[in-house]
C-alpha cells in the first residue's frame, strides 16, 4: 500500500477530498487534525495547514513524520499573474519559488535561492492532466499591480502563500500540486 499525503491551507480547499474519502479517522496533532483513510491500494493522509508558509511547512513536517508518505499532494487556490490564465482555470504546478526569500546581498546567490537547493525554482512532479504553471509563493496577500508585474517578470504565473514552503519541507519527496485560480493577482 502506498501513502499519499495531502496538504491544503483551508477547510474549503480540503472539503471536496474529505467528502470523497469518508470515513476518515481523525488524529489530533500539534499542528491540527490529521485525517487518514486506508484504502485497498492507497492510504490517504490529509492535513489542513492554515494560511501561510510557516503553517504549511509545519503541517508538512508533521504529516511526513507521522505518515511517511510516498508522495505529497498540495491542492489549493491561487491568483493568476498571467493574462493567459483566467479565473476558474486549474493549473498543475511545474515549479515554484519563494519570492520573499532573498540572500543575494549576503551570499551573492540569486534572489529566491534557498540553501541546499540547486536552483531558485523547485521543480514539482507532473501528471500532464492539466496545463502547467510556475507558482510564486510568499507570506503576503496583495493586489498591488506593481508587485504582480514584478513577480510575472520573475517567471511567476500563479501566486499563493504555501506551496514553496511545502516544497522546501518535502525535499526529495515527490510533490504534486494543483491550483485553482480564484482571482487576478
C-alpha positions as CSV (number, residue, x, y, z in Angstrom):
1,X,0.0,0.0,0.0
2,X,1.3,3.4,-0.9
3,X,0.6,6.5,1.1
4,X,-0.4,9.9,-0.4
5,X,0.0,12.9,2.0
6,X,-2.3,15.8,1.1
7,X,-1.9,19.4,2.3
8,X,-4.4,22.1,1.9
9,X,-4.3,25.5,3.6
10,X,-8.0,26.0,4.2
11,X,-11.0,23.8,5.0
12,X,-12.8,24.9,1.8
13,X,-9.8,23.5,-0.2
14,X,-9.9,20.2,1.7
15,X,-13.7,19.5,1.9
16,X,-14.2,18.0,-1.6
17,X,-11.4,15.5,-0.9
18,X,-12.6,14.8,2.7
19,X,-16.1,14.1,1.3
20,X,-14.8,11.6,-1.2
21,X,-12.6,9.8,1.3
22,X,-15.1,9.1,4.1
23,X,-15.0,7.6,6.6
24,X,-11.9,9.4,7.8
25,X,-10.1,8.7,11.0
26,X,-9.2,11.9,12.9
27,X,-5.9,12.1,14.7
28,X,-5.1,15.2,16.8
29,X,-1.5,16.5,16.2
30,X,0.5,19.6,17.3
31,X,-0.5,21.3,14.0
32,X,-4.2,20.5,13.9
33,X,-6.1,17.4,12.9
34,X,-4.6,14.7,10.6
35,X,-7.3,12.9,8.7
36,X,-6.5,9.4,7.5
37,X,-8.1,6.7,5.4
38,X,-6.7,3.3,4.5
39,X,-7.8,2.2,1.0
40,X,-7.1,-1.1,-0.7
41,X,-4.1,0.2,-2.7
42,X,-3.6,3.7,-1.4
43,X,-3.7,5.1,2.1
44,X,-4.5,8.8,2.4
45,X,-3.4,11.3,5.0
46,X,-4.8,14.9,4.9
47,X,-3.7,18.0,6.9
48,X,-5.3,21.4,6.7
49,X,-2.4,23.6,7.5
50,X,-3.7,27.1,7.8
51,X,-2.7,30.0,5.6
52,X,1.0,31.0,5.1
53,X,4.4,29.5,4.7
54,X,5.1,28.7,8.4
55,X,1.8,26.9,8.9
56,X,2.3,24.9,5.6
57,X,5.9,23.9,6.4
58,X,4.9,22.8,10.0
59,X,1.9,20.8,8.7
60,X,4.0,19.2,6.0
61,X,6.7,18.2,8.6
62,X,4.1,16.6,10.9
63,X,2.4,14.8,8.0
64,X,5.8,13.5,6.7
65,X,6.9,12.4,10.2
66,X,3.7,10.7,11.2
67,X,2.6,9.1,7.9
68,X,5.8,8.6,5.9
69,X,4.0,9.3,2.6
70,X,5.4,8.1,-0.7
71,X,4.0,11.2,-2.4
72,X,2.9,14.7,-1.2
73,X,0.0,16.4,-2.9
74,X,-0.9,20.1,-2.4
75,X,-4.2,21.4,-3.6
76,X,-5.5,24.9,-3.2
77,X,-6.5,28.3,-4.5
78,X,-4.3,30.9,-6.1
79,X,-4.2,34.1,-8.0
80,X,-3.2,34.4,-11.7
81,X,-0.2,36.6,-12.7
82,X,-0.6,35.8,-16.3
83,X,-3.1,37.3,-18.8
84,X,-3.2,33.8,-20.3
85,X,-4.5,32.1,-17.2
86,X,-8.1,33.1,-16.3
87,X,-10.2,32.8,-13.2
88,X,-11.7,29.3,-12.8
89,X,-8.8,27.6,-14.6
90,X,-6.8,24.8,-12.9
91,X,-3.1,24.5,-13.3
92,X,-0.7,21.8,-12.4
93,X,2.4,23.4,-10.9
94,X,5.6,22.6,-12.7
95,X,7.9,24.6,-10.4
96,X,7.6,27.0,-7.5
97,X,9.8,29.7,-5.9
98,X,9.6,31.7,-2.7
99,X,9.6,35.3,-3.8
100,X,10.0,36.7,-0.3
101,X,13.3,34.8,0.3
102,X,16.4,36.7,-0.8
103,X,20.0,36.2,0.5
104,X,21.6,37.8,-2.6
105,X,23.1,40.7,-0.7
106,X,24.6,38.5,2.0
107,X,25.7,35.5,0.0
108,X,25.7,36.7,-3.7
109,X,23.3,33.9,-4.6
110,X,20.4,34.6,-7.0
111,X,17.2,36.0,-5.4
112,X,14.8,33.3,-4.3
113,X,17.6,30.8,-3.9
114,X,17.0,28.5,-0.9
115,X,20.1,27.0,0.9
116,X,20.5,23.4,-0.2
117,X,18.6,23.7,-3.4
118,X,20.2,23.6,-6.9
119,X,18.0,26.4,-8.3
120,X,15.7,29.2,-7.1
121,X,12.9,27.2,-8.7
122,X,11.9,24.0,-7.1
123,X,10.6,21.5,-9.7
124,X,7.5,19.5,-9.0
125,X,6.2,16.2,-10.3
126,X,3.5,16.4,-13.0
127,X,0.9,14.1,-14.3
128,X,0.3,16.1,-17.5
129,X,-3.5,16.1,-16.9
130,X,-3.7,19.9,-16.6
131,X,-1.8,22.8,-18.2
132,X,1.4,23.7,-16.3
133,X,2.1,26.9,-14.4
134,X,5.0,28.3,-12.3
135,X,3.9,29.3,-8.8
136,X,5.3,32.2,-6.8
137,X,4.9,31.7,-3.0
138,X,5.1,34.4,-0.4
139,X,3.7,35.4,3.0
140,X,1.8,38.3,1.6
141,X,-1.6,38.9,0.1
142,X,-1.7,42.0,-2.0
143,X,-3.5,43.3,-5.1
144,X,-0.6,45.7,-5.9
145,X,-0.3,45.7,-9.7
146,X,3.4,46.6,-9.5
147,X,4.2,43.6,-7.4
148,X,2.2,41.4,-9.7
149,X,4.2,42.7,-12.7
150,X,7.5,42.1,-10.8
151,X,6.5,38.5,-10.0
152,X,5.5,37.9,-13.6
153,X,8.9,39.2,-14.8
154,X,10.5,36.8,-12.3
155,X,8.7,33.9,-14.0
156,X,5.7,33.5,-11.8
157,X,2.4,32.7,-13.5
158,X,0.4,31.8,-10.3
159,X,0.7,33.3,-6.8
160,X,-0.2,31.9,-3.4
161,X,1.1,31.5,0.2
162,X,2.0,27.9,0.9
163,X,3.4,25.8,-1.9
164,X,7.1,27.0,-1.8
165,X,7.3,26.1,1.9
166,X,5.8,22.7,1.4
167,X,8.3,22.0,-1.5
168,X,11.1,23.2,0.7
169,X,10.0,20.9,3.6
170,X,9.4,17.9,1.2
171,X,13.0,18.0,0.0
172,X,13.4,15.0,-2.3
173,X,9.9,13.5,-1.5
174,X,7.9,13.7,-4.8
175,X,5.4,16.6,-4.7
176,X,2.4,17.3,-7.0
177,X,0.3,20.5,-6.8
178,X,-3.0,21.5,-8.4
179,X,-4.1,25.2,-8.1
180,X,-7.5,26.6,-9.0
181,X,-7.4,30.3,-10.0
182,X,-9.8,32.5,-8.0
183,X,-8.6,36.0,-8.9
184,X,-6.1,38.1,-10.9
185,X,-3.2,38.7,-8.6
